[in-house]
Amino acid sequence: MVFTTAESVLEFLKAATHEESSFTLAIATEFTFHGKPDHMGVAMAAVLDAVLGRGFEPDGFEQRDGFRLYRYKMMLG
């Protein structure tokens, strides 16, 4: 699933159990926040805040056609 809105990612993160030690999020190039394009990166900052709050940290990304695949791993210690 490629997420196109910050709201959909935040709902996914809220509902997910994340029983694995890592996970990925596919984020569309045309990502929006409150219905508007996210030119400043505010939406991704909100996503990252939610990811960090769940005990995960960034582990790189891959550029794909029309989206980026962000990888996250569980924080150590």
C-alpha positions as CSV (number, residue, x, y, z in Angstrom):
1,M,0.0,0.0,0.0
2,V,1.3,3.4,-1.0
3,F,0.2,6.1,1.5
4,T,-0.8,9.4,-0.1
5,T,-1.8,11.4,3.0
6,A,-0.2,11.9,6.4
7,E,-3.5,11.3,8.1
8,S,-3.7,7.8,6.6
9,V,-0.2,6.9,7.8
10,L,-0.8,8.3,11.3
11,E,-4.0,6.2,11.5
12,F,-2.1,3.1,10.3
13,L,0.6,3.7,12.9
14,K,-1.9,4.2,15.7
15,A,-3.7,0.9,14.8
16,A,-0.6,-1.2,14.0
17,T,0.9,-3.6,16.6
18,H,4.4,-3.7,15.1
19,E,5.3,-7.0,16.6
20,E,8.2,-7.3,14.2
21,S,11.6,-5.6,14.8
22,S,11.3,-3.6,11.6
23,F,8.7,-2.4,9.1
24,T,8.4,-0.2,5.9
25,L,6.2,2.6,4.8
26,A,5.6,3.4,1.1
27,I,5.0,7.2,0.9
28,A,3.8,8.7,-2.4
29,T,5.8,11.4,-4.1
30,E,2.6,13.6,-4.0
31,F,2.2,13.3,-0.2
32,T,-0.4,15.6,1.4
33,F,-1.1,16.9,4.9
34,H,-4.6,18.4,5.6
35,G,-5.4,18.1,1.9
36,K,-2.4,20.2,0.7
37,P,0.9,19.2,-0.8
38,D,3.7,18.8,1.8
39,H,6.4,21.0,0.3
40,M,8.0,21.8,3.7
41,G,8.2,18.2,5.1
42,V,5.8,18.9,7.9
43,A,3.8,15.7,7.2
44,M,6.9,13.5,7.3
45,A,8.0,15.2,10.5
46,A,4.6,14.2,12.0
47,V,5.1,10.6,10.7
48,L,8.6,10.4,12.1
49,D,7.4,11.7,15.5
50,A,4.8,8.9,15.5
51,V,7.3,6.3,14.5
52,L,9.8,7.4,17.2
53,G,7.0,7.3,19.7
54,R,6.4,3.7,18.9
55,G,10.1,2.8,19.6
56,F,11.4,2.7,16.1
57,E,14.0,4.7,14.2
58,P,14.8,5.4,10.5
59,D,16.8,2.7,8.7
60,G,17.1,4.3,5.2
61,F,14.8,4.5,2.2
62,E,14.7,3.6,-1.5
63,Q,13.4,5.8,-4.2
64,R,10.8,4.0,-6.4
65,D,8.6,5.1,-9.3
66,G,6.1,7.5,-7.7
67,F,7.0,6.8,-4.0
68,R,9.7,6.3,-1.5
69,L,10.0,3.1,0.6
70,Y,11.0,4.1,4.1
71,R,12.5,1.5,6.4
72,Y,12.3,1.6,10.2
73,K,13.9,-0.6,12.8
74,M,13.3,-1.0,16.5
75,M,15.5,1.2,18.7
76,L,18.2,-0.5,20.7
77,G,18.3,-0.4,24.5
